[in-house]
């Protein structure tokens, strides 16, 4: 999916993911029930579902939807 995004969308997503790494709860919303693990990132025409690995200090992208 990443390679199929327009350049502007990839840039916005890269910057937004850097923000998620710095403070995931400030820039994301709960995905369904707020379990503190599954989060939604919305940046303009992108909707991204993220899994936060708190113990491993990682994030995993489960889904990218490009709405443009």
N, CA, C and O atoms as a DFTB+ gen file, in Angstrom:
272 C
 N C O
     1  1       0.821      -1.194       0.000
     2  2       0.000       0.000       0.000
     3  2       0.863       1.255       0.000
     4  3       0.544       2.231      -0.679
     5  1       1.954       1.233       0.758
     6  2       2.836       2.397       0.871
     7  2       3.288       2.879      -0.501
     8  3       3.221       4.072      -0.797
     9  1       3.752       1.947      -1.341
    10  2       4.260       2.310      -2.663
    11  2       3.171       2.869      -3.573
    12  3       3.469       3.622      -4.500
    13  1       1.930       2.514      -3.323
    14  2       0.823       2.983      -4.141
    15  2       0.302       4.348      -3.753
    16  3      -0.519       4.922      -4.470
    17  1       0.761       4.882      -2.630
    18  2       0.294       6.201      -2.186
    19  2       0.952       7.304      -3.001
    20  3       2.105       7.164      -3.408
    21  1       0.244       8.389      -3.244
    22  2       0.873       9.555      -3.861
    23  2       1.985      10.084      -2.952
    24  3       1.951       9.886      -1.737
    25  1       2.954      10.748      -3.543
    26  2       4.101      11.262      -2.776
    27  2       3.679      12.110      -1.587
    28  3       4.243      11.980      -0.501
    29  1       2.684      12.985      -1.785
    30  2       2.248      13.875      -0.698
    31  2       1.656      13.081       0.459
    32  3       1.885      13.408       1.623
    33  1       0.903      12.048       0.141
    34  2       0.295      11.219       1.186
    35  2       1.366      10.434       1.943
    36  3       1.287      10.297       3.164
    37  1       2.362       9.921       1.229
    38  2       3.462       9.200       1.897
    39  2       4.222      10.123       2.843
    40  3       4.584       9.730       3.952
    41  1       4.458      11.338       2.399
    42  2       5.161      12.304       3.254
    43  2       4.355      12.618       4.506
    44  3       4.902      12.626       5.609
    45  1       3.041      12.879       4.344
    46  2       2.185      13.157       5.500
    47  2       2.172      11.974       6.458
    48  3       2.225      12.154       7.675
    49  1       2.103      10.767       5.909
    50  2       2.068       9.581       6.754
    51  2       3.384       9.404       7.499
    52  3       3.380       9.076       8.685
    53  1       4.492       9.612       6.833
    54  2       5.799       9.486       7.491
    55  2       5.925      10.467       8.652
    56  3       6.393      10.099       9.729
    57  1       5.514      11.702       8.440
    58  2       5.577      12.705       9.507
    59  2       4.625      12.359      10.641
    60  3       4.967      12.515      11.813
    61  1       3.429      11.889      10.295
    62  2       2.453      11.519      11.324
    63  2       2.941      10.324      12.138
    64  3       2.734      10.276      13.350
    65  1       3.588       9.357      11.480
    66  2       4.109       8.204      12.218
    67  2       5.228       8.612      13.165
    68  3       5.369       8.029      14.240
    69  1       6.021       9.602      12.783
    70  2       7.049      10.123      13.692
    71  2       6.380      10.738      14.923
    72  3       6.868      10.578      16.042
    73  1       5.273      11.436      14.718
    74  2       4.521      12.001      15.846
    75  2       3.952      10.899      16.729
    76  3       3.943      11.029      17.953
    77  1       3.476       9.816      16.121
    78  2       2.947       8.686      16.892
    79  2       4.048       8.092      17.759
    80  3       3.811       7.753      18.919
    81  1       5.234       7.968      17.211
    82  2       6.349       7.416      17.992
    83  2       6.672       8.306      19.192
    84  3       7.025       7.803      20.259
    85  1       6.556       9.611      19.025
    86  2       6.872      10.539      20.104
    87  2       5.793      10.546      21.191
    88  3       6.116      10.572      22.378
    89  1       4.531      10.524      20.802
    90  2       3.430      10.585      21.769
    91  2       2.177       9.961      21.149
    92  3       1.326      10.678      20.622
    93  1       2.062       8.643      21.208
    94  2       0.993       7.959      20.476
    95  2      -0.421       8.350      20.886
    96  3      -1.319       8.349      20.044
    97  1      -0.642       8.676      22.127
    98  2      -2.002       8.986      22.566
    99  2      -2.418      10.406      22.223
   100  3      -3.610      10.708      22.196
   101  1      -1.463      11.274      21.964
   102  2      -1.788      12.661      21.620
   103  2      -2.262      12.784      20.179
   104  3      -3.048      13.681      19.872
   105  1      -1.809      11.913      19.290
   106  2      -2.107      12.075      17.860
   107  2      -2.982      10.968      17.279
   108  3      -3.254      10.955      16.078
   109  1      -3.425      10.037      18.131
   110  2      -4.296       8.958      17.659
   111  2      -5.569       8.901      18.487
   112  3      -5.672       9.508      19.554
   113  1      -6.522       8.165      17.973
   114  2      -7.787       7.932      18.672
   115  2      -7.945       6.438      18.895
   116  3      -7.342       5.638      18.180
   117  1      -8.750       6.053      19.881
   118  2      -8.986       4.623      20.087
   119  2      -9.607       3.986      18.852
   120  3     -10.376       4.622      18.132
   121  1      -9.271       2.745      18.620
   122  2      -9.882       1.949      17.551
   123  2     -10.871       1.015      18.223
   124  3     -10.489       0.001      18.806
   125  1     -12.151       1.367      18.137
   126  2     -13.158       0.588      18.861
   127  2     -13.068       0.888      20.346
   128  3     -13.009       2.050      20.748
   129  1     -13.057      -0.162      21.164
   130  2     -12.933      -0.008      22.611
   131  2     -11.532       0.505      22.936
   132  3     -10.551       0.036      22.360
   133  1     -11.436       1.449      23.842
   134  2     -10.140       2.049      24.174
   135  2      -9.345       1.113      25.068
   136  3      -9.447       1.169      26.294
   137  1      -8.548       0.248      24.438
   138  2      -7.710      -0.689      25.184
   139  2      -6.274      -0.197      25.304
   140  3      -5.439      -0.868      25.910
   141  1      -5.974       0.983      24.723
   142  2      -4.634       1.542      24.799
   143  2      -3.651       0.869      23.858
   144  3      -2.464       1.194      23.864
   145  1      -4.128      -0.058      23.056
   146  2      -3.230      -0.799      22.164
   147  2      -3.571      -0.546      20.698
   148  3      -2.697      -0.196      19.905
   149  1      -4.839      -0.723      20.342
   150  2      -5.270      -0.482      18.962
   151  2      -5.692       0.973      18.837
   152  3      -6.558       1.446      19.574
   153  1      -5.069       1.680      17.894
   154  2      -5.312       3.107      17.739
   155  2      -5.576       3.439      16.277
   156  3      -5.186       2.688      15.382
   157  1      -6.236       4.562      16.040
   158  2      -6.528       5.053      14.698
   159  2      -5.830       6.393      14.505
   160  3      -5.912       7.283      15.351
   161  1      -5.148       6.515      13.381
   162  2      -4.486       7.756      12.999
   163  2      -5.177       8.268      11.742
   164  3      -5.281       7.547      10.750
   165  1      -5.652       9.515      11.782
   166  2      -6.301      10.117      10.626
   167  2      -5.515      11.359      10.245
   168  3      -5.333      12.268      11.054
   169  1      -5.051      11.385       8.996
   170  2      -4.315      12.544       8.494
   171  2      -4.869      12.903       7.126
   172  3      -4.462      12.331       6.115
   173  1      -5.784      13.838       7.095
   174  2      -6.359      14.253       5.824
   175  2      -7.086      13.113       5.142
   176  3      -8.158      12.701       5.586
   177  1      -6.509      12.600       4.060
   178  2      -7.151      11.547       3.286
   179  2      -6.622      10.154       3.611
   180  3      -6.793       9.229       2.817
   181  1      -5.985       9.992       4.761
   182  2      -5.463       8.692       5.193
   183  2      -6.088       8.281       6.520
   184  3      -6.250       9.094       7.430
   185  1      -6.430       7.013       6.605
   186  2      -6.889       6.420       7.850
   187  2      -5.991       5.211       8.093
   188  3      -5.913       4.312       7.256
   189  1      -5.315       5.191       9.239
   190  2      -4.333       4.152       9.529
   191  2      -4.682       3.505      10.866
   192  3      -4.915       4.201      11.855
   193  1      -4.718       2.185      10.897
   194  2      -4.957       1.446      12.128
   195  2      -3.606       0.927      12.613
   196  3      -2.874       0.267      11.875
   197  1      -3.294       1.240      13.871
   198  2      -1.974       0.955      14.439
   199  2      -2.117       0.126      15.705
   200  3      -3.023       0.348      16.508
   201  1      -1.222      -0.823      15.873
   202  2      -1.095      -1.605      17.111
   203  2       0.129      -1.078      17.839
   204  3       1.223      -1.052      17.277
   205  1      -0.048      -0.657      19.085
   206  2       1.065      -0.156      19.893
   207  2       1.605      -1.284      20.772
   208  3       0.872      -1.849      21.584
   209  1       2.863      -1.602      20.610
   210  2       3.525      -2.596      21.455
   211  2       4.243      -1.870      22.581
   212  3       5.401      -1.481      22.433
   213  1       3.569      -1.688      23.693
   214  2       4.126      -0.895      24.788
   215  2       5.377      -1.532      25.386
   216  3       6.355      -0.830      25.642
   217  1       5.367      -2.823      25.611
   218  2       6.525      -3.470      26.225
   219  2       7.730      -3.489      25.294
   220  3       8.869      -3.342      25.737
   221  1       7.474      -3.670      24.008
   222  2       8.574      -3.727      23.040
   223  2       8.889      -2.371      22.431
   224  3       9.846      -2.231      21.669
   225  1       8.072      -1.362      22.772
   226  2       8.233      -0.005      22.246
   227  2       8.255      -0.009      20.715
   228  3       9.129       0.580      20.079
   229  1       7.256      -0.699      20.151
   230  2       7.115      -0.771      18.704
   231  2       5.685      -0.396      18.313
   232  3       4.783      -0.366      19.150
   233  1       5.505      -0.113      17.039
   234  2       4.159       0.031      16.512
   235  2       4.077      -0.771      15.225
   236  3       5.048      -0.880      14.476
   237  1       2.925      -1.316      14.991
   238  2       2.677      -2.117      13.804
   239  2       1.501      -1.501      13.063
   240  3       0.462      -1.213      13.658
   241  1       1.668      -1.303      11.783
   242  2       0.585      -0.775      10.962
   243  2      -0.225      -1.957      10.455
   244  3       0.293      -2.823       9.749
   245  1      -1.499      -1.985      10.821
   246  2      -2.388      -3.056      10.394
   247  2      -3.137      -2.703       9.119
   248  3      -3.450      -3.583       8.317
   249  1      -3.424      -1.438       8.931
   250  2      -4.266      -1.070       7.808
   251  2      -3.976       0.367       7.401
   252  3      -3.826       1.237       8.259
   253  1      -3.896       0.618       6.109
   254  2      -3.811       1.967       5.571
   255  2      -4.922       2.117       4.547
   256  3      -4.984       1.364       3.575
   257  1      -5.789       3.076       4.761
   258  2      -6.839       3.391       3.797
   259  2      -6.569       4.780       3.243
   260  3      -6.484       5.758       3.985
   261  1      -6.437       4.846       1.931
   262  2      -6.258       6.133       1.260
   263  2      -7.603       6.532       0.670
   264  3      -8.153       5.823      -0.173
   265  1      -8.126       7.656       1.111
   266  2      -9.464       8.063       0.747
   267  2      -9.466       9.104      -0.364
   268  3     -10.521       9.642      -0.700
   269  1      -8.308       9.395      -0.938
   270  2      -8.204      10.442      -1.954
   271  2      -8.404       9.934      -3.263
   272  3      -8.348      10.689      -4.234
